[in-house]
Amino acid sequence: MGTSTVRSGGFSASLEFLGDRAVIGLRGVLDDLALPGLAALLDSVIVSGYEFVVVDLADLDHMAAEGLAVIVAADQRMTGLERRLAVRSPSAAVRSLLDAHGLVGLARTLPSGMADAHLGPAQVADSWRGVTHSESHDLLHDLRGVIAASSNDDVIDGSLRLVVALARATVGGADGVSVSLRRHGRLATVAASDQTISDMDASQYATSEGPCVDASIEGRWFHVESLDTELRWPSFIPQAKALGINAILSSPLTAAGEPVGSINIYSRTVSAFEPEDQRLASVFAHEASAILTGSGMDLTDEERSARVQDALLTRGVIAQAQGVLMERDGVTEDAAYTALRVHSQRTGQPLHRRAQDISASTRRTPTRPDDPDLVRRGDRGG
Amino acid sequence: MIAVVERPLDTLDLFRQDAQLTRDELWLRYFELGGMSTAFEVEAFLHGALEPSAHDHDVLAHALNERFVEMGGNHPVPYTDGAPVRHRH
């Protein structure tokens, strides 16, 4: 289970996951500006495969008719996938909107290809057949806007599944797409258009070679036009050929500029990826990287753990320095902190350096507690 | 749930974006400087959904300002004893 919050102007949405259920809570005023964000959020939840999506309207103050259309379209997609969407606590105003317009009529106001596409339960990516490049780009851009705040893996993975589905639908020659990401120190496939593609990634991780592994580590792209003539990755290439793959395009994903994974596009056709397809692949890599950067993916679990340890040490040094100043100057804890902060503000020296100096000085000169250099009157400001 | 009703309350978050820090990274820096609030509360401070204490505000402002200094800037985020940022739109 996890929660995340998205927002746009006077509108906000919370997202909560409970097992196979996703609950989207809407709050405030759902106006035209907030619509693309809501649509993208619903899309990412649907692509993520939740069996049951609940849209909670209890805290929604106002919704334009188009807002309802977005929800109705999501309902239709869920129904096509033999899953369910429910609306909880519609206000009297929303209820009258439903009555006034009717569900079917509202659904027609949706962008092409999203409401009417036939959906099979097996292939979520099929639901995006017919989506144009610019629609796909706009959708990802909107999605990036609303999930920029999220560091929740469920939300990130849902977004990446949407990236995979859109890339599969729009990149020419793409028979399968996956996203590999470094998590807990190792590469894993977080989104794949089908099991064969997922297996292909897995065999690259197992042999520690392949374009997906190298793109993820080296942070540059790898294009295999034909597996028949490819000399790199001798352990992996035969396995890919056995699965019917003949061309691969792996583009690096970065977070805050650091390589963290790759988006991999596979084709059964030799030389399938035209220059335009290569350009599109880089657009998808760029959008996915922006999502990852916003999520704080630049810190691995190990790095974060190390940072917290360092931060605890630094906190200790600052608290110690505060104690020294409190005793010397007879000031409160907050005033001691302010003294440290004002010094940092005036000199540009980081606060923790000043704290280190003060703590160290008490160890060097225990007999001279009121060293004038360290308790200058100006330091008590604030 | 953090509800955000008006953009001007986002002042601190706009500074965070200018500082090119993720929320997680800013919270780590705030925590390092002795901040006592959780990452969730700090996120609420950033959007004005929760009012930080003067001390909390100043620790958060200082975490941002140290970042601006790293980037070759000054101390653009006001402290509570300086220009009151939350009342200046």
Interface residues (C-beta under 8 A of the other chain):
Chain A: T3 T5 R7 G9 G10 S12 S14 G25 R27 G28 D59 A149 S151 A256 T293 G294 S295 G296 D298 L299 R304 R307 V308 D310 A311 T314 R315 I318 A319 D334 Y337 T338 R341 S344 Q345 G348 P350 L351 H352 G382
Chain B: M1 I2 A3 V4 V5 E6 R7 T22 R23 D24 E25 L28 F31 E32 L33 G34 E43 H47 H55 D58 V59 H62 N65 E66 V69 H75 Y79 D81
